[in-house]
Amino acid sequence: MIPQLDFRSMGFIADLETAFQENSQSEIALAMAKYMKNHFAFFGIKTTERRQLFKEVWKANKEEVAKNAREIAIALYAKDQREFHYCAIEILIKELKGKYKQKDIDIIEKLLTHNSWWDSVDTISKNILGEYLLEFPESITESISKFSNSDNMWLNRSAILFQLGYKDKTDFDLLKTVCDQHKFSNEFFIQKAIGWALREYAKTNPEAVKRFVADTNLKPLSRKEALKNLWDH
């Protein structure tokens, strides 16, 4: 069940929209949209300025955001401009850490499968899905199996990447299983994710990664990315 927002009581979103509209720049917006393959509209606010505006509006509506983080995030994610999506993700990262609920996996799946592109999916995978599964390790098998077996490529990518930053907490057997499942994928974003996840774990256990790569028929891009920092080891 995805929580719904009562817009009549929400000042935060209205304030944020006003701040973004007042600082929008059409030329920058066009350049940003082009960089993102025209998948999204933008206000044209560069990251540093966007975060400062967001911080100010958030501070002025701190209690409201804390009480309604999930609802606000879903509402922001339904809007057209990409800046809103970034804010939604940042709210959940900060407000839910250490306070996730079991049913939040539904919200996470919604965010991964809507307005999907590498920038949002990668951040959600590591900083939201990854944190959620640290809090609910008993959900790892079910959630990652569902995501990895999905027809949605972005869910597949999230299943590969969610352990980024886990270091010695990484379940390497699980990572190997997911990588092995998708090793023949022709999707650039899957091949790249496999290499990235393996390269990240190689910082913790380089020999294990080298053995896996040597024994697994990975696509050239995945292999290259996995071994990028291991040539001197």
C-alpha positions, 0 to 999 in steps of 0.5 A: 500500500503506497501512502497518499498525500493530502495536498491541502495540508502540505506547505512544503511542496508548494514552497519548494515548487515556488522556489524552483520556479523562481530560480528556473533557467530555461537554457540550463534546463534544455541542456540538462534535459539533453544530457538525460536523453530528454527523458525528463523535464528540468527547471534548470537549477544546478545541483549546488543551488538546487540543494541549497534551495531545497535545504532552506525550504526543508528547514522551514518545513522540518516538522511537516517533512519528518511526519510525512516523508513517505507521502511527500516523496511519492508526491514529488516523484509524481511531478514532471521535473527531475529536480523534484525526483532528486529531492524525493530521494534525498528526503527518504535517504535522510528521514527513513534511515534507521526507521524503515518499515517492512512495507517500505519495500513497496515504495522502493519498488515504485521509485525504482520502476517509475521515472527510471534512469541510471541517476535515480536508480543507482542512488535508490539502489545503494542508499535506500534499498541497500539501507532497507535490507540492512535493517531487514536482512530477512527480506533479502532473499525474497526482495532480491529474488523478485527484483532479479527475476523481474522483466524490469531492467531497472529492478535487475540493476538494483538487485546487482547494485544494492550491496554497494558500500557493504564492504565486508558485509557483502554477501558475495555468494548472492552477488555472484548468483545475481551476476551469473543470472544476468551475465548474458544480458545485452543491456548496457546498464546491466553489463555496467552494473555487474562490473561496477558491483564486482569492482566495488567488492574487489576493494574488500576481496580482490582475489575473490573477484579475480577468481569469479571473473576468471571462472565466469563467462562475463560480457567484455564490458562487465569483465573490463569494469570488474578488473579495472582497478586490479591490474596491479594486484 
